[in-house]
């Protein structure tokens, strides 16, 4: 045996031995992986992943390990797989479902946040995570997906929208939330059914009431005429009278209002001042000083006459004893 043949045979033996050893090991890891998922054994999953096991391998039914863990649910395992850098968060099962769709269906809010943070597709083609969240009335998931720009009127392959799914399978609260967020209740799927008809087929009275109120025509409201501005009655403005010179009452030959010819009117004499004004304004002469009258100017009393009572000439009531009576100073 030459050296070349010996070398070839040695290499073949080593490779064959390695394959013989690795094949059972791979087969055992594969079974251990899915067994650990069922048991919710996150430590076993971490050991397999650290040894290089592919987290994206599907089981015999075409289901990736992450989707199996969500469906179980195995919370500790799907928490490990969702955060593992090698896990494809957009991997689909044989039905075309993603991990985010299943998380939305089951109401697993924290998991959905992790998946979205890792790039999970919110608006995948066909059935979307929002369809799944709406069909179960998962309000927190509906809000989360809308906040992350989920298309609210996304259509499935047959034209069904999330609002239709909520109307037939979800809750009245989910229907109201989607309507408040702008979902179009007038859309129809390929069978010609709208959201109200979905609710009627599903015998959902709360959804029927909500959607029925949207489709019911609103009563016409009579237009109230605008108030007209108040019209003010015209006010007669007296004609302006010309300013006439003092002492003249009219322009000669015309009427100052109508302008028609009239007989000329002469100047009017000024009215007499009242007598009282005359009395007030008349000059009063200065008072003369009183002069004493001389005694000779006074009349003398005569005997036998009756003097004025109380005067100096008046006699007492008894007969006088002497006659005539002399008044001193006379």
FIPADREN-469684 format. One line per field, with one value per residue (C-alpha): residue in three letters; x, y, z; chain; residue number from 0. Coordinates in nm, 3 decimals, decimal comma, padded with zeros to 5 digits. Each point is the difference from the previous one (the first is absolute). Layout:
N
aa = ALA/...
c1 = X/...
c2 = Y/...
c3 = Z/...
ch = A/...
i = NUM/...
***
This chain:
330
aa = UNK/UNK/UNK/UNK/UNK/UNK/UNK/UNK/UNK/UNK/UNK/UNK/UNK/UNK/UNK/UNK/UNK/UNK/UNK/UNK/UNK/UNK/UNK/UNK/UNK/UNK/UNK/UNK/UNK/UNK/UNK/UNK/UNK/UNK/UNK/UNK/UNK/UNK/UNK/UNK/UNK/UNK/UNK/UNK/UNK/UNK/UNK/UNK/UNK/UNK/UNK/UNK/UNK/UNK/UNK/UNK/UNK/UNK/UNK/UNK/UNK/UNK/UNK/UNK/UNK/UNK/UNK/UNK/UNK/UNK/UNK/UNK/UNK/UNK/UNK/UNK/UNK/UNK/UNK/UNK/UNK/UNK/UNK/UNK/UNK/UNK/UNK/UNK/UNK/UNK/UNK/UNK/UNK/UNK/UNK/UNK/UNK/UNK/UNK/UNK/UNK/UNK/UNK/UNK/UNK/UNK/UNK/UNK/UNK/UNK/UNK/UNK/UNK/UNK/UNK/UNK/UNK/UNK/UNK/UNK/UNK/UNK/UNK/UNK/UNK/UNK/UNK/UNK/UNK/UNK/UNK/UNK/UNK/UNK/UNK/UNK/UNK/UNK/UNK/UNK/UNK/UNK/UNK/UNK/UNK/UNK/UNK/UNK/UNK/UNK/UNK/UNK/UNK/UNK/UNK/UNK/UNK/UNK/UNK/UNK/UNK/UNK/UNK/UNK/UNK/UNK/UNK/UNK/UNK/UNK/UNK/UNK/UNK/UNK/UNK/UNK/UNK/UNK/UNK/UNK/UNK/UNK/UNK/UNK/UNK/UNK/UNK/UNK/UNK/UNK/UNK/UNK/UNK/UNK/UNK/UNK/UNK/UNK/UNK/UNK/UNK/UNK/UNK/UNK/UNK/UNK/UNK/UNK/UNK/UNK/UNK/UNK/UNK/UNK/UNK/UNK/UNK/UNK/UNK/UNK/UNK/UNK/UNK/UNK/UNK/UNK/UNK/UNK/UNK/UNK/UNK/UNK/UNK/UNK/UNK/UNK/UNK/UNK/UNK/UNK/UNK/UNK/UNK/UNK/UNK/UNK/UNK/UNK/UNK/UNK/UNK/UNK/UNK/UNK/UNK/UNK/UNK/UNK/UNK/UNK/UNK/UNK/UNK/UNK/UNK/UNK/UNK/UNK/UNK/UNK/UNK/UNK/UNK/UNK/UNK/UNK/UNK/UNK/UNK/UNK/UNK/UNK/UNK/UNK/UNK/UNK/UNK/UNK/UNK/UNK/UNK/UNK/UNK/UNK/UNK/UNK/UNK/UNK/UNK/UNK/UNK/UNK/UNK/UNK/UNK/UNK/UNK/UNK/UNK/UNK/UNK/UNK/UNK/UNK/UNK/UNK/UNK/UNK/UNK/UNK/UNK/UNK/UNK/UNK/UNK/UNK/UNK/UNK/UNK/UNK
c1 = 00,000/00,145/-00,026/-00,267/-00,246/00,064/-00,080/-00,330/-00,115/00,083/-00,194/-00,301/00,002/00,014/-00,284/-00,214/00,055/-00,090/-00,320/-00,089/00,045/-00,166/-00,312/-00,133/00,100/-00,195/-00,298/00,003/00,030/-00,294/-00,222/00,131/-00,075/-00,369/-00,031/00,144/-00,253/-00,288/00,138/00,063/00,363/00,187/00,333/00,006/-00,086/00,284/00,249/-00,106/00,020/00,343/00,120/-00,111/-00,343/-00,207/-00,300/-00,184/-00,026/-00,368/-00,154/-00,156/-00,308/00,196/-00,020/00,304/00,086/-00,101/-00,352/-00,032/00,102/-00,260/-00,276/00,068/00,052/00,349/00,070/00,356/00,104/-00,157/00,161/00,343/-00,068/-00,150/00,316/00,250/00,191/-00,015/-00,379/-00,192/-00,297/-00,178/00,014/-00,341/-00,166/-00,175/-00,313/00,186/-00,015/00,279/00,106/-00,151/-00,332/-00,016/00,107/-00,277/-00,254/00,094/00,028/00,371/00,077/00,356/00,102/-00,153/00,206/00,321/-00,084/-00,079/00,323/00,186/-00,160/-00,312/-00,217/-00,309/-00,149/00,072/-00,184/-00,336/-00,121/00,169/00,065/-00,280/-00,250/00,100/-00,013/-00,342/-00,147/00,064/-00,077/00,355/-00,020/00,360/00,134/-00,227/00,131/00,363/-00,028/-00,172/00,266/00,257/-00,172/-00,211/-00,233/-00,343/-00,194/00,242/-00,172/00,050/00,020/-00,383/-00,032/-00,089/00,107/00,088/-00,331/-00,193/00,190/-00,070/-00,370/-00,046/00,249/00,129/-00,170/-00,203/00,291/00,232/-00,252/-00,028/00,378/00,054/-00,278/00,145/00,339/-00,151/-00,098/-00,232/-00,328/-00,124/00,263/-00,114/00,191/-00,005/-00,329/-00,161/-00,032/00,077/00,080/-00,367/-00,091/00,291/-00,142/-00,347/00,134/00,186/-00,306/00,196/-00,258/00,257/00,183/-00,330/-00,106/00,331/00,017/-00,373/00,027/00,276/-00,205/-00,324/-00,057/-00,001/-00,317/00,024/00,034/-00,195/00,224/-00,054/-00,010/00,250/-00,151/-00,068/00,149/-00,251/-00,130/-00,022/-00,286/00,124/00,021/-00,125/00,272/-00,139/00,115/00,274/-00,119/00,214/00,160/-00,168/00,132/-00,125/-00,343/-00,086/-00,241/00,007/00,174/-00,205/-00,237/00,050/-00,102/00,308/-00,134/-00,178/00,163/-00,339/-00,060/-00,155/-00,084/00,299/00,016/00,159/00,221/-00,161/00,023/00,172/-00,236/-00,041/00,199/-00,210/-00,098/00,181/00,324/-00,068/-00,057/00,318/00,215/-00,150/00,236/-00,118/00,078/00,211/-00,194/-00,001/00,089/-00,297/-00,012/-00,154/-00,315/-00,003/-00,249/-00,175/-00,095/-00,192/-00,374/-00,107/-00,268/-00,311/-00,212/-00,321/00,129/00,041/00,361/00,114/00,019/00,350/00,131/00,156/-00,317/-00,221/-00,178/-00,031/-00,321/-00,104/-00,100/00,301/00,052/00,152/-00,064/00,171/00,268/00,345/00,223/00,364/00,212/-00,284
c2 = 00,000/00,330/00,316/00,159/-00,287/-00,016/00,368/-00,029/-00,296/00,178/00,313/-00,207/-00,184/00,322/00,161/-00,311/-00,020/00,367/-00,034/-00,307/00,194/00,325/-00,157/-00,140/00,320/00,219/-00,228/00,013/00,381/00,034/-00,210/00,168/00,343/-00,059/-00,203/00,293/00,231/-00,220/-00,010/00,378/-00,079/00,320/-00,129/-00,294/00,236/00,234/-00,290/-00,125/00,348/00,061/-00,327/00,133/-00,149/00,183/00,158/00,032/-00,371/-00,097/-00,308/-00,278/00,220/00,298/00,202/00,201/-00,038/00,359/-00,050/-00,331/00,167/00,277/-00,248/-00,221/00,254/-00,044/00,351/-00,051/-00,171/00,249/00,277/-00,158/-00,072/00,345/00,169/-00,243/00,184/-00,299/-00,033/00,116/00,185/00,014/-00,375/-00,144/-00,331/-00,210/00,219/00,322/00,119/00,196/00,020/00,350/-00,125/-00,275/00,239/00,241/-00,280/-00,118/00,349/-00,034/00,371/-00,017/-00,256/00,212/00,298/-00,209/-00,131/00,348/00,133/-00,276/00,089/-00,218/00,089/00,191/00,028/-00,335/-00,089/-00,175/-00,070/00,237/00,015/00,259/-00,249/-00,248/00,251/00,128/-00,350/-00,057/00,354/00,049/00,375/00,052/-00,181/00,199/00,324/-00,118/-00,098/00,324/00,198/-00,185/00,102/-00,309/00,062/00,015/-00,107/-00,274/-00,256/-00,374/-00,205/00,004/00,369/-00,040/00,289/00,003/00,179/-00,286/-00,251/00,201/00,031/-00,376/-00,153/00,278/00,236/00,319/00,181/-00,114/00,115/00,341/00,037/-00,076/00,241/00,271/-00,057/00,053/-00,346/00,016/-00,180/00,029/-00,230/-00,338/-00,321/-00,211/-00,157/00,346/00,008/00,302/00,017/00,034/-00,316/-00,180/00,104/-00,119/-00,335/-00,037/00,102/00,274/00,250/00,247/00,017/00,017/00,303/00,181/-00,066/00,054/00,349/00,077/-00,116/00,164/00,329/00,300/00,215/00,312/00,314/00,298/00,288/00,298/00,319/00,260/00,296/00,298/00,332/00,239/00,262/00,346/00,234/00,300/00,311/00,323/00,259/00,355/00,227/00,233/00,355/00,278/00,234/00,339/00,339/00,149/00,155/-00,195/-00,294/-00,123/00,039/00,248/-00,165/-00,365/-00,253/-00,122/-00,361/-00,054/00,276/00,111/00,374/00,186/00,361/00,192/00,057/00,313/00,031/-00,073/00,261/-00,122/-00,094/00,240/-00,082/-00,114/00,263/-00,181/00,026/00,372/00,030/-00,184/00,193/00,349/00,230/00,069/00,358/00,035/00,047/00,355/00,050/00,082/00,363/00,079/00,208/00,330/00,026/00,282/-00,237/-00,227/00,079/00,144/-00,169/00,206/00,015/-00,182/-00,234/-00,369/-00,097/-00,332/-00,258/-00,066/00,328/00,272/00,201/-00,275/00,091/-00,236/-00,192/00,220/00,357/00,231/00,223/00,273/00,117/00,033/-00,252/00,117/-00,253/00,058/00,102/00,157
c3 = 00,000/-00,103/00,204/-00,221/00,037/00,374/00,037/-00,192/00,203/00,325/-00,095/-00,104/00,330/00,201/-00,195/00,026/00,372/00,040/-00,194/00,198/00,322/-00,114/-00,151/00,328/00,178/-00,248/00,018/00,376/00,005/-00,237/00,223/00,314/-00,143/-00,060/00,317/00,199/-00,165/00,112/00,354/00,006/00,088/-00,082/00,138/-00,239/-00,286/00,093/00,011/-00,342/-00,150/00,152/-00,162/-00,339/-00,045/-00,263/00,172/-00,332/-00,078/-00,042/00,150/-00,206/-00,056/-00,130/00,319/00,118/00,367/00,088/-00,134/00,183/00,326/-00,051/-00,078/00,304/00,163/00,142/00,126/00,122/-00,322/-00,240/00,204/-00,068/-00,367/-00,072/00,133/-00,155/-00,276/-00,234/00,016/-00,307/00,154/-00,338/-00,065/-00,098/00,070/-00,262/00,032/-00,070/00,360/00,165/00,363/00,029/-00,135/00,261/00,277/-00,108/-00,003/00,349/00,149/00,088/00,018/00,136/-00,260/-00,276/00,114/-00,012/-00,348/-00,135/00,151/-00,186/-00,332/-00,015/-00,300/00,115/-00,349/-00,161/-00,319/00,039/00,350/00,241/00,375/00,026/-00,147/00,269/00,287/-00,114/-00,027/00,371/00,116/00,131/00,067/00,123/-00,307/-00,233/00,149/-00,016/-00,366/-00,099/00,187/-00,211/-00,325/-00,065/-00,296/00,162/-00,311/-00,106/-00,224/00,018/-00,323/-00,015/00,090/00,369/00,223/00,372/00,073/-00,160/00,215/00,313/-00,091/-00,041/00,244/00,226/00,243/-00,014/00,163/-00,280/-00,261/00,166/00,029/-00,368/-00,100/00,222/-00,164/-00,344/-00,128/-00,302/00,077/-00,359/-00,153/-00,134/-00,049/-00,314/00,110/00,012/00,380/00,215/00,371/00,103/-00,189/00,166/00,339/-00,101/-00,118/00,328/00,208/00,178/00,131/00,137/-00,333/-00,189/00,203/-00,051/-00,372/-00,050/00,143/-00,249/-00,298/00,114/-00,186/00,224/00,005/-00,206/00,203/-00,127/-00,082/00,223/-00,207/00,094/00,187/-00,217/00,103/00,160/-00,238/00,152/-00,097/-00,194/00,213/-00,151/00,002/00,013/-00,272/00,101/00,054/-00,137/00,247/-00,045/00,096/00,322/-00,038/-00,320/00,026/-00,358/-00,332/-00,194/-00,248/00,104/00,265/00,187/00,011/-00,333/-00,200/-00,133/-00,057/00,289/00,072/00,126/00,369/00,136/00,302/00,330/00,275/00,311/00,281/00,292/00,306/00,295/00,256/00,277/-00,195/-00,034/00,370/00,076/-00,240/00,063/00,192/00,355/00,123/00,310/00,324/00,143/00,367/00,223/00,122/00,343/-00,025/00,198/00,280/-00,176/-00,278/00,231/00,048/00,335/00,203/00,053/00,312/-00,040/-00,266/00,051/-00,031/-00,140/00,278/00,112/-00,142/00,223/-00,036/00,126/00,327/00,288/00,040/00,294/-00,057/-00,003/00,295/-00,210/-00,347/-00,236/00,041/-00,107/-00,158/00,083/-00,297/-00,183
ch = A/A/A/A/A/A/A/A/A/A/A/A/A/A/A/A/A/A/A/A/A/A/A/A/A/A/A/A/A/A/A/A/A/A/A/A/A/A/A/A/A/A/A/A/A/A/A/A/A/A/A/A/A/A/A/A/A/A/A/A/A/A/A/A/A/A/A/A/A/A/A/A/A/A/A/A/A/A/A/A/A/A/A/A/A/A/A/A/A/A/A/A/A/A/A/A/A/A/A/A/A/A/A/A/A/A/A/A/A/A/A/A/A/A/A/A/A/A/A/A/A/A/A/A/A/A/A/A/A/A/A/A/A/A/A/A/A/A/A/A/A/A/A/A/A/A/A/A/A/A/A/A/A/A/A/A/A/A/A/A/A/A/A/A/A/A/A/A/A/A/A/A/A/A/A/A/A/A/A/A/A/A/A/A/A/A/A/A/A/A/A/A/A/A/A/A/A/A/A/A/A/A/A/A/A/A/A/A/A/A/A/A/A/A/A/A/A/A/A/A/A/A/A/A/A/A/A/A/A/A/A/A/A/A/A/A/A/A/A/A/A/A/A/A/A/A/A/A/A/A/A/A/A/A/A/A/A/A/A/A/A/A/A/A/A/A/A/A/A/A/A/A/A/A/A/A/A/A/A/A/A/A/A/A/A/A/A/A/A/A/A/A/A/A/A/A/A/A/A/A/A/A/A/A/A/A/A/A/A/A/A/A/A/A/A/A/A/A/A/A/A/A/A/A/A/A/A/A/A/A
i = 0/1/2/3/4/5/6/7/8/9/10/11/12/13/14/15/16/17/18/19/20/21/22/23/24/25/26/27/28/29/30/31/32/33/34/35/36/37/38/39/40/41/42/43/44/45/46/47/48/49/50/51/52/53/54/55/56/57/58/59/60/61/62/63/64/65/66/67/68/69/70/71/72/73/74/75/76/77/78/79/80/81/82/83/84/85/86/87/88/89/90/91/92/93/94/95/96/97/98/99/100/101/102/103/104/105/106/107/108/109/110/111/112/113/114/115/116/117/118/119/120/121/122/123/124/125/126/127/128/129/130/131/132/133/134/135/136/137/138/139/140/141/142/143/144/145/146/147/148/149/150/151/152/153/154/155/156/157/158/159/160/161/162/163/164/165/166/167/168/169/170/171/172/173/174/175/176/177/178/179/180/181/182/183/184/185/186/187/188/189/190/191/192/193/194/195/196/197/198/199/200/201/202/203/204/205/206/207/208/209/210/211/212/213/214/215/216/217/218/219/220/221/222/223/224/225/226/227/228/229/230/231/232/233/234/235/236/237/238/239/240/241/242/243/244/245/246/247/248/249/250/251/252/253/254/255/256/257/258/259/260/261/262/263/264/265/266/267/268/269/270/271/272/273/274/275/276/277/278/279/280/281/282/283/284/285/286/287/288/289/290/291/292/293/294/295/296/297/298/299/300/301/302/303/304/305/306/307/308/309/310/311/312/313/314/315/316/317/318/319/320/321/322/323/324/325/326/327/328/329
***
